[in-house]
Amino acid sequence: MRFADAASARAWFTFWTSGIVDENNCAASRRLGTWKYNNVNAGGIGCTATTGGGLRMFWVIDSALVGVIAEGSDGTTMDAWFRKWAYVVSSGD
């Protein structure tokens, strides 16, 4: 999702992540906070369980005013994917 401004991105993120309990463990479906790229805060991230027991991730890339939702069946695999590839979306590559 592309946003017109930072306030719209924050509102979208807040809507989708409302009720997520933060235990700083995305792979276990319990994370709500910020993520970093090159040691700089890049935006918000939220991870929660799906009704089928998978993982749903929401994140915002502040510099690009973009919000992303990803869903999969294995939290560990998704968390590893996010750590490796989220910056590609962030950098526009």
Secondary structure, 3 states (H helix, E strand, C coil): CECCCHHHHHHHHHHHHCCCCCCCEHHHCEEEEEEEECCEEEEEEEEEECCCCCEEEEEEEHHHCEEEEEEECCHHHHHHHHHHHHHHHHHCC
